[in-house]
C-alpha cells in the first residue's frame, strides 16, 4: 500500500508531520510526501515540494502539485489539514477512483472543504465537535496523534508557579486576547510567555498593542517560534499552559501534559481531552480565577490521558482500519 501524504509544510520548528509519516511507515505503508514547502533536513523519506521555499508563486505551485499527483504512483491519498489540495486534485482522484482520506480537526467549513467532503471516503478528526456538519458514517473521531516515543514522560521542574505559558499558532481563532486580559486581572507576580508562528500579522499587531495598552509589556513576552526539540524543556518548566481556542484541541496542550503541565482551556475542550478541571466561562475573569485557585495536577494522570486517548500509535491504528484495504 503506497500512501500519498499531502500537507502544508515540513520544517524544523515543528516535526510532528514527519512523526506521523514515520508512524504510517512503521505500520507497513510506503509513504510519499507532497508538501507546499519543505524546509526540513529529512533525507530518508520520499518528499516532493510545490516549491514555496524556492520562492515559486501560486500558479507554479499548483502546476507542480498537478504534475506530482498525476505522475507519482500511489494507492490512496491522505490530506492533512489542507482541504484546498483535496479540492484541486479531486478531478483526478475521482476519475481514477483513488480513495481520499482527510484529517481535519476544525469547526469551520471552507469552500474547499465543501468540495472534498463530497468524495472523501472518511474524514478523521480529533474531537466530536470538529467538522460538526459531517454525517456520522463519513466522520471518524480518532483523538490526536502524539508520538509517545518522542514525548516520553518528563518530570515537571517548575520553580516559578506564577509563570504562565502559551504555545500555538498566533491567529484569531486562538482567542489569545482572553489570556492577555486575564494576566491583567492577576496579581503582578504572574507573567506569560507566548511561543508561536505569527500566522496572522494584523492580529499579532493588535495583540502587541493590547499588551502595551494594558501596561503589560514587562509581564507578557512574545518569544517567536521555537524548534520542537526545545519544547519539552519549556513545558516542564511551567505549571500551566493557556489555550482558549474555541472548539478545537491544539496538540501543544497534549504535548505539555506529558511534561506535567496542565492545560487551561474551554470546558468543551477539557472534556474532549479527558481532563476534569477548566474555567467556568470563556472570559478573562474566569481564566484568572481558575489560574489563582488551581491546586496542581497529577503528572501520572495527565500522561495516562494522553497515552490512552491521544497517542500516535493508537491514532494510526484507528485510521489504518479505514485506509488499508481488507
C-alpha positions in Angstrom: 0.0 0.0 0.0 1.5 3.3 -1.1 0.1 6.4 0.5 0.4 9.9 -0.9 0.6 12.1 2.3 -0.3 15.7 1.4 0.4 18.5 3.9 1.3 22.2 4.0 4.8 22.4 5.4 7.8 20.4 6.6 10.2 22.4 8.7 12.5 22.0 11.7 10.3 24.1 14.1 7.5 21.5 14.1 8.5 18.0 13.2 5.1 16.4 14.0 4.3 15.7 10.3 7.4 13.6 9.9 6.5 11.7 13.1 3.1 10.9 11.6 4.7 9.8 8.3 7.1 7.5 10.2 4.2 6.0 12.1 2.5 5.1 8.9 5.7 3.6 7.6 6.1 1.6 10.8 2.6 0.3 10.2 3.6 -1.1 6.8 2.8 1.7 4.4 5.1 3.1 1.7 4.7 6.9 2.1 5.3 9.6 -0.4 5.0 13.2 1.0 3.8 16.1 -1.1 4.0 19.4 0.6 3.7 23.1 -0.2 7.1 23.9 1.5 10.0 21.7 2.6 12.5 23.3 5.0 13.4 20.1 6.8 16.6 18.2 6.7 14.8 14.8 6.2 16.6 12.5 3.8 15.1 9.1 4.5 11.5 9.9 3.4 10.4 10.5 -0.2 9.4 14.1 -0.3 8.1 16.3 -3.2 7.7 20.0 -2.7 5.5 22.5 -4.6 8.4 24.9 -4.2 7.3 27.7 -1.8 10.7 27.5 -0.2 12.2 28.3 -3.6 10.0 31.4 -4.0 7.6 29.8 -6.5 4.4 31.7 -7.0 0.9 30.3 -6.5 0.4 29.3 -10.2 3.7 27.5 -10.3 3.0 25.8 -7.0 -0.4 24.5 -8.3 1.2 23.3 -11.6 3.8 21.3 -9.6 1.1 19.9 -7.5 -0.8 18.7 -10.5 2.3 17.3 -12.0 3.1 15.2 -8.9 -0.4 13.9 -8.3 -0.5 12.8 -12.0 3.0 11.2 -12.3 3.5 9.6 -8.9 2.3 6.1 -8.2 0.2 5.5 -5.2 -2.9 3.7 -4.0 -4.6 6.2 -1.6 -4.4 9.8 -0.6 -4.2 11.2 2.9 -4.7 15.0 3.1 -3.5 16.5 6.4 -5.4 19.7 7.4 -5.3 21.2 3.9 -8.6 20.6 2.1 -7.7 23.0 -0.6 -5.4 20.4 -2.1 -8.1 17.8 -1.9 -10.3 20.2 -3.9 -7.6 20.9 -6.5 -6.9 17.2 -7.0 -10.5 16.0 -6.9 -11.0 15.7 -10.7 -8.0 13.2 -11.0 -8.8 11.1 -7.9 -12.5 10.8 -8.8 -11.6 9.8 -12.4 -9.0 7.2 -11.3 -11.2 6.1 -8.3 -8.3 6.7 -5.9 -9.7 6.8 -2.3 -9.0 10.1 -0.5 -8.9 10.5 3.3 -8.8 13.8 5.1 -7.5 14.7 8.6 -9.3 17.9 9.6 -9.8 19.0 13.2 -11.6 22.3 12.8 -15.1 23.6 13.2 -15.3 26.0 10.2 -16.4 24.9 6.7 -14.4 26.4 3.9 -15.3 26.3 0.2 -12.6 23.7 -0.4 -14.0 21.6 2.4 -17.4 21.6 0.8 -15.8 20.0 -2.3 -13.7 17.5 -0.5 -16.5 16.2 1.7 -18.5 15.2 -1.4 -16.0 12.5 -2.3 -13.7 11.8 0.6 -14.1 8.2 1.9 -13.5 9.3 5.5 -12.8 12.5 7.4 -10.8 11.9 10.5 -10.8 14.4 13.4 -9.6 14.8 16.9 -12.8 15.7 18.8 -16.6 15.2 18.4 -17.0 19.0 17.9 -14.7 19.0 14.9 -16.4 19.2 11.4 -19.9 19.2 13.1 -21.7 19.2 9.7 -20.3 15.8 8.6 -22.5 12.8 8.9 -21.7 10.0 11.3 -20.7 7.4 8.7 -18.1 9.7 7.0 -16.7 11.3 10.1 -14.4 9.3 12.4 -13.3 10.7 15.7 -9.9 9.3 16.5 -8.3 11.7 19.0 -5.0 13.5 18.4 -1.7 11.9 17.5 1.1 12.5 20.0 4.2 10.4 19.4 5.0 8.9 22.8 8.4 7.7 21.6 9.3 11.4 21.3 7.0 12.7 24.0 8.2 10.4 26.8 7.1 11.3 30.3 9.1 14.3 31.6 9.3 15.5 35.2 7.9 18.9 35.8 10.6 21.1 37.3 8.6 24.3 37.7 10.4 26.7 40.1 8.1 29.7 39.3 4.4 28.9 40.0 3.5 32.3 38.6 4.9 31.8 35.1 2.2 31.1 32.5 2.8 29.6 29.1 1.2 29.9 25.7 2.3 27.7 22.7 0.2 27.8 19.5 -0.1 29.5 16.1 -1.0 33.2 16.6 -4.3 33.6 14.8 -7.7 34.9 15.7 -9.2 31.5 16.2 -7.0 31.0 19.2 -8.5 34.0 21.1 -5.2 34.9 22.8 -6.6 38.2 23.9 -8.6 36.4 26.5 -5.4 35.2 28.2 -3.7 38.5 27.8 -6.6 40.3 29.6 -6.6 37.5 32.2 -3.0 38.4 33.1 -4.0 42.0 33.7 -6.5 40.7 36.3 -3.9 38.6 38.1 -1.5 39.8 40.8 1.7 41.4 39.4 3.8 38.3 40.2 2.1 36.5 37.3 3.8 36.6 33.9 3.2 35.0 30.5 5.5 33.9 27.7 4.0 33.3 24.2 5.6 30.9 21.6 4.2 30.5 18.1 4.4 31.5 14.5 2.7 34.8 13.6 0.2 33.3 11.2 -2.0 36.4 11.0 0.2 39.5 11.2 -2.6 42.0 11.7 -3.9 40.0 14.6 -0.4 39.8 16.2 -0.1 43.6 15.9 -3.4 44.0 17.7 -2.2 41.7 20.4 1.0 43.6 20.9 -0.9 46.9 21.0 -3.2 45.3 23.6 -0.3 44.3 25.8 1.0 47.9 25.5 -2.4 49.5 26.2 -2.8 47.3 29.3 0.7 48.2 30.5 1.8 44.5 30.4 5.0 44.8 28.5 7.1 43.7 31.4 4.8 40.7 32.1 3.8 39.4 28.7 6.5 38.4 26.2 6.3 37.2 22.6 9.0 34.7 22.1 8.5 33.8 18.4 8.8 30.2 17.1 11.0 27.5 18.7 12.1 24.1 17.4 10.1 21.2 18.6 13.1 19.6 20.4 13.2 22.6 22.8 9.5 22.3 23.8 9.9 19.5 26.4 12.1 21.8 28.4 9.7 24.7 28.1 6.7 22.7 29.0 8.3 21.0 32.0 9.3 24.4 33.5 5.7 25.7 33.6 2.8 24.6 35.7 0.0 25.9 33.4 -0.4 26.3 29.6 -3.2 28.6 28.5 -5.2 27.9 25.3 -8.7 29.3 24.8 -9.2 28.3 21.2 -12.8 27.5 20.6 -13.9 24.0 19.8 -10.5 22.5 18.9 -7.7 20.8 20.8 -4.2 22.1 19.9 -1.6 19.3 20.1 0.6 21.6 22.2 -1.8 21.1 25.1 -1.4 17.4 24.9 2.4 17.6 24.5 2.6 19.8 27.6 0.6 17.2 29.6 3.5 14.7 29.0 5.6 17.2 30.9 3.2 17.6 33.8 1.9 21.0 32.6 -1.9 21.4 32.9 -3.9 23.0 30.0 -6.2 25.8 31.0 -8.8 25.7 28.2 -12.5 25.8 27.5 -14.9 23.4 29.2 -15.7 21.6 25.9 -12.0 21.2 25.0 -11.2 19.9 28.5 -14.0 17.3 28.1 -12.6 16.3 24.7 -9.1 16.0 26.1 -10.3 14.0 29.0 -9.4 16.3 31.9 -11.8 17.4 34.6 -10.9 21.0 35.6 -11.5 24.1 33.4 -12.6 27.7 33.7 -16.4 28.1 34.1 -16.6 30.6 31.2 -14.5 31.7 28.2 -13.8 35.1 29.8 -10.6 36.8 31.2 -12.3 36.9 34.6 -13.0 33.1 34.7 -9.4 32.3 33.4 -7.7 34.5 36.0 -9.9 33.0 38.8 -9.1 29.4 37.6 -5.3 30.2 37.5 -5.3 31.5 41.0 -7.4 28.7 42.5 -5.7 25.8 40.7 -4.1 23.4 43.2 -1.9 21.4 40.9 -2.0 18.4 38.6 -1.2 14.7 38.9 1.6 14.3 36.3 1.0 10.5 36.0 -2.7 11.0 35.4 -2.0 13.7 32.7 0.3 11.3 30.9 -2.2 8.4 31.1 -4.9 10.6 29.5 -2.6 11.4 26.6 -1.3 7.8 26.2 -4.8 6.2 26.3 -6.8 8.8 24.3 -4.3 10.7 22.0 -1.2 8.5 21.3 0.1 8.5 17.8 0.3 4.7 17.6 -3.3 4.4 18.6 -4.3 7.1 16.1 -2.6 5.3 13.2 -4.2 2.0 14.3 -7.7 3.6 14.2 -7.2 5.2 10.8 -5.5 2.1 9.3 -8.7 0.1 9.6 -10.3 2.5 7.1 -7.4 3.2 4.8 -5.8 -0.2 4.3 -7.9 -2.5 2.1 -9.1 -5.7 3.7 
